[in-house]
Amino acid sequence: MNEFFSVIARFTAPENIGTTPLSLLWMFPLLGSVAVIYKATKMRVIFTGKFLREVVVLFLSISVFMVLVAVALHIIVWFFTEVI
């Protein structure tokens, strides 16, 4: 019973991930779970092949968009801090 309360107590404090560029890789497991849950709720009939294909397409499209936005924001910050 003591182990149960120990596991429950871990949910009361946020996990410290950090602010390094490597910590941004935690975005991908979260994005994968969001893509799976979104497609599972939006598809009327789930066939394994079609479901996996749509999840991968959604995962990749959101990933590419987020990476492009991060690069664009990095360029904007570089422009304002270094050029101006």
CYANA upper distance limits for C-alpha pairs under 8 A (distance plus 0.5 A):
  1 MET  CA      5 PHE  CA      7.21
  2 ASN  CA      6 SER  CA      6.78
  3 GLU  CA      7 VAL  CA      6.75
  4 PHE  CA      8 ILE  CA      6.77
  5 PHE  CA      9 ALA  CA      6.42
  6 SER  CA     10 ARG  CA      7.09
  7 VAL  CA     11 PHE  CA      7.85
  8 ILE  CA     12 THR  CA      8.03
  9 ALA  CA     13 ALA  CA      8.25
 17 ILE  CA     23 SER  CA      6.91
 18 GLY  CA     23 SER  CA      6.83
 19 THR  CA     23 SER  CA      6.73
 19 THR  CA     24 LEU  CA      8.40
 20 THR  CA     24 LEU  CA      7.79
 21 PRO  CA     25 LEU  CA      8.39
 26 TRP  CA     30 LEU  CA      7.40
 27 MET  CA     31 LEU  CA      6.47
 28 PHE  CA     32 GLY  CA      6.50
 28 PHE  CA     63 SER  CA      8.14
 29 PRO  CA     33 SER  CA      6.81
 30 LEU  CA     34 VAL  CA      6.74
 31 LEU  CA     35 ALA  CA      6.63
 31 LEU  CA     59 PHE  CA      7.12
 31 LEU  CA     62 ILE  CA      8.50
 31 LEU  CA     63 SER  CA      8.29
 32 GLY  CA     36 VAL  CA      6.76
 32 GLY  CA     55 VAL  CA      8.49
 32 GLY  CA     59 PHE  CA      6.57
 33 SER  CA     37 ILE  CA      6.63
 34 VAL  CA     38 TYR  CA      6.40
 35 ALA  CA     39 LYS  CA      6.59
 35 ALA  CA     55 VAL  CA      6.12
 35 ALA  CA     56 VAL  CA      8.47
 35 ALA  CA     58 LEU  CA      6.72
 35 ALA  CA     59 PHE  CA      6.34
 36 VAL  CA     40 ALA  CA      6.50
 36 VAL  CA     55 VAL  CA      6.31
 37 ILE  CA     41 THR  CA      6.73
 38 TYR  CA     42 LYS  CA      6.69
 39 LYS  CA     43 MET  CA      6.39
 39 LYS  CA     51 PHE  CA      7.78
 39 LYS  CA     54 GLU  CA      7.83
 39 LYS  CA     55 VAL  CA      6.93
 40 ALA  CA     46 ILE  CA      7.96
 40 ALA  CA     51 PHE  CA      8.37
 46 ILE  CA     50 LYS  CA      7.91
 46 ILE  CA     51 PHE  CA      6.52
 47 PHE  CA     51 PHE  CA      6.25
 48 THR  CA     52 LEU  CA      6.57
 49 GLY  CA     53 ARG  CA      6.64
 50 LYS  CA     54 GLU  CA      6.62
 51 PHE  CA     55 VAL  CA      6.63
 52 LEU  CA     56 VAL  CA      6.61
 53 ARG  CA     57 VAL  CA      6.68
 54 GLU  CA     58 LEU  CA      6.57
 55 VAL  CA     59 PHE  CA      6.47
 56 VAL  CA     60 LEU  CA      6.50
 57 VAL  CA     61 SER  CA      6.50
 58 LEU  CA     62 ILE  CA      6.61
 59 PHE  CA     63 SER  CA      6.50
 60 LEU  CA     64 VAL  CA      6.47
 61 SER  CA     65 PHE  CA      6.65
 62 ILE  CA     66 MET  CA      6.58
 63 SER  CA     67 VAL  CA      6.64
 64 VAL  CA     68 LEU  CA      6.59
 65 PHE  CA     69 VAL  CA      6.66
 66 MET  CA     70 ALA  CA      6.62
 67 VAL  CA     71 VAL  CA      6.69
 68 LEU  CA     72 ALA  CA      6.60
 69 VAL  CA     73 LEU  CA      6.56
 70 ALA  CA     74 HIS  CA      6.57
 71 VAL  CA     75 ILE  CA      6.70
 72 ALA  CA     76 ILE  CA      6.72
 73 LEU  CA     77 VAL  CA      6.63
 74 HIS  CA     78 TRP  CA      6.55
 75 ILE  CA     79 PHE  CA      6.53
 76 ILE  CA     80 PHE  CA      6.84
 77 VAL  CA     81 THR  CA      6.54
 78 TRP  CA     82 GLU  CA      6.12
 78 TRP  CA     83 VAL  CA      7.87
 79 PHE  CA     83 VAL  CA      5.60
 79 PHE  CA     84 ILE  CA      7.18
 80 PHE  CA     84 ILE  CA      5.77
